[in-house]
């Protein structure tokens, strides 16, 4: 139990320094008196006995330092003294201090801001219980993944044994009628139990019951906390009430907890209830998520799903031949490789900014150190060791880096606000919570310490190797040898090399961006306005009524003053389409349905090409202005 006594003595020496020093002084004097009495008994005179005792005992101050070192608190005292001296030096040179702090603030602040995004998107664990168990299950053909058909999903759910549960979802728009002006709201169409399987918390109510996934019982809804507070006034009695979606009544059964769910594109969740015509194996439109059983690895899950898909293909060869399944970890599954590469490249770029700042500050410290040669020489002549001088200069740079880092974190907070504001919607995963959290602050602290060491090592090494006699003879004038000048020149070369590398990369990026803005996209982009309109499928009894509705709508829009053309389409140019199909080429053998080529398509009205100024190179557009959108 000796260790706790030693710890107690060390803590007492740290927090009760004055009392311990007084006790040490008294103890040293008693030892001195004992030695003097021994000398006196040996026949020396009183004065000679005390003088010999002092010579034998040594200096009081050196003895005190040895005792403090033995107590293990001299480091704290030295650090405190060095910090006080450093701050006095900063106050004496406000111009140098301001420039150095500005450089470090920009370097550390930019790194902290970008690392916050990188950590949230790429490094942070998913905000779900046991996130490693969550996987996406995709259909796969010819090495390309695809959404899943309803028939495949139900067969997977029945036949697989590696999952605790499997859920599916799709998306859609609903007209929410809360006031006289309906609002189009994006919704997720979930299989019952999917929210609970993910571990998404509820603020009020519950997830869907299994029976609410059946036709006729699916008119229930869960809403996000954001929608509940903005559109329903945070009504605490909302559960059980009726709301109007697409002109029909839905019962509210739950409100999701605030936080991650509020960042989802969808603000409502309704049950997935399959219609008879949807229960096929050839229409792929569902996203499927599963939670693996404890101890099940991805390789084992993929092996079982290969067996399941082969069995399904034997039963439905026309639609499932050559199709398989792929089980992938949910983490990064919706993050594109271009996004991942872009984030790491951006992290590397701001890393160069920090290195440039460190080299710049190191050069400033070297220049500042040349005018302190006489000061260092005097301190060394009074007994300061080279290690103490090295520690003093390094402490100054670390103090400078810590102050700059604190300012940089404040700058990073403002930069994050701007980054989140200008990011395109849903350009990063909705699970990514971009903010200054504890791991990001630890990274900032590491960046501060690294910057302090990089900035301070060169000046500290220089100060410990000065020629002290020359420094005193030169009365403070610079006595740096050509080799030391060469070291400073090397740092300047490194700084310029880093700056030119960063500038070259930025120039290439700007040049690429400029060229992208000059690319002819093949359609006009000026004086074009677009809007989305969701029409419930239950509103019209047949395609003729749907076509008539859109034709009346387009005629009224085109009759407005200032409108030259109006058209309707299921997608926008460049943005792609959600529709796709396989096809056969006329005059060639149709072949196996699973091996036919496929393509995405957009359904448009004949005026679409005139509206966007798209030139028809060969052929023509449909002449019938009442052409069916489905055709």
Phi, psi and omega in degrees: 000017182293334188294327182286331175293319178296318178297320179298317180295321180293318178294321179296321179292331181282318187261346179234057187296316184297315180297318180294323178293322177295319177296319179296318179300315180296320180293319179294321178295322179295322177295321179296319179294321178299317180294322179295320179295323177297317179295323180294319179291341178276000174105004179279157176288159181305315182293317180293325179297318179290323180294317179295324178296317178296319179295319180289325185280327183094181182287146179296317185294318178295323177296320178298317180298319179297321179292320178295320177299321179294327179283344177081019181244359181295328179298316180297317180295318180295317179298317178299318179294317180295321179294317179299319179294320180297315181293326175295321177295322178297321180291330180285337181235071185296326180295310177301315183298318182295316181294317180296317180295323179297315180297314180292324179298316179294317181294310182288323180296315180295320178295319180295317181296312182291322178295329176301318178290315180299316181295315182295322185274319191249331190251327185291142175293151179296142184280050178235155173296134180046060187297337180293341179277344182279131181223157169259141179242117184247150164283149184220135177216133180053036177080004181245134180277157186210158170301176190246144175281157180298319180297317178296316181302314181293322178292320176300316183298322182282323191262338183282150180236359185269353184254142168292320179200157177227134179227160181225157175206161174222188181227165178183170178251143177231143174273111181266121182254100176251328179228199181290345182245103179298156182232135177280123184237132176286139183225149169263136178254099190259147167289145180304136178093352183294320180296318177294323179296321177290334183088021178286128185280151177253141173273320176222147171078214193209174173278174180290144175279155181305320182290344179280002172265016179253146179301136182094342179242010188268006183275061174229158187213146171243138181239158178285160179297323181296313179295320180299319182282325184278320187257342183236014173060029180054042180296113183291347182254025184292328181296127182098346180276163181259138171233162183257121175235123183054035177079006181239156183276134175233141179265127178284123180247351181191157173231126181287154179292151178294152178125237187301317183298334179289344177271354178295150175295326181273137179254349177232154175229127178235158183289149174270110179238115186284132170276156183305321182288347179272346184276066180236171178253002185248354176253112185261111187214001183253148168258135187238132177235144178226159173244117182292152173289153180304134177088354180272127179267164180299322180298318180294320179295318179294322179296317180292320181293330174298318179294319181295315182292326176296321178295320179294321180295330177292328181278322182237071184294328184296324184255337190244002178294135180076001177266143176223191180229152179229125178258121184231146177299141181294328182296123179071005185291335179253010178258118182293153179297327178295321178295316180298313180297319180298320180294317179292324176295320178295322177296321177295322180296314180289336172297321175297322178300317179295319179297318178298317178298318181295316180295321179297313180293322178299318177297320178296320179292323176297315179296320179293328182290334181294332180273000180251015184297317181296320178301314180295321181296318179295317180297321180291322180292336177274002174116001179292133179279160177299322179296325178291321176296318178300315181296323180298312180293321179293323177297321179297316181291323177293320177297319177297318180293322180294318177295314177298325178293320178296317176296323179295323177296321176297319176296320179298322178299316178292321179296322179297321177301317180291319181297314180296326182289324185266349178297135175300146181303134174061028175279343174236160181303142181294338177288343184286117179256094185279108180197172177274095179253186186298313178300323179294320179293325174297319176298318179298318178297318178297320178295322177297312181296318178298316179297319179298318180292316180297321180286327191263341185296316182296309178298323180294318178295320179297316184294328182280355183239013178291151173279105189293319181295318178296321180298318179291323180292324183280358177056042173093352178287154184302129178237029179291136177283163178304328178296321179291321175299322178297325179296317178296320178297324178296319178296321179295320178297316178299317180299315179294322179297314178296317181296318180293323177298313179295318180295320177297316177298317178296321179296318178296320179296316178295321178296318178296318179297318179298317180295323179296324179289342181262000181290134177281110183280352178089007176209159181282142181245349181267150176057034177240125177245140179230155173206158180257143180224121180256122179248120179301139180293340181276354184285328183243143184276341182203172181295330180298318179293324178297314180297318180297321179298312182293325179294319178295319180297314180294322179297320180290322178293318183290338179281350180291146178298134177090354180264123180263324180216151176215138181211168177232147179206164178267004179196166180255153175302146177075323185288346179089190185217155176267001184249142178206157179202158172273160183212162175241150180265128182300134179090356178241152180302138182293320178073191181292130180303326183287343182256005179290148176292157180229163180203150172279154181215155177236133178268129186224162170272160184301333182284354184304317185289323176291322181298316182264002178064034181274126182277133176271111183282322182215141181085206184206171173268168179296135182277337184279113181292343179261025182301141180291134179299331182282353185261000000 
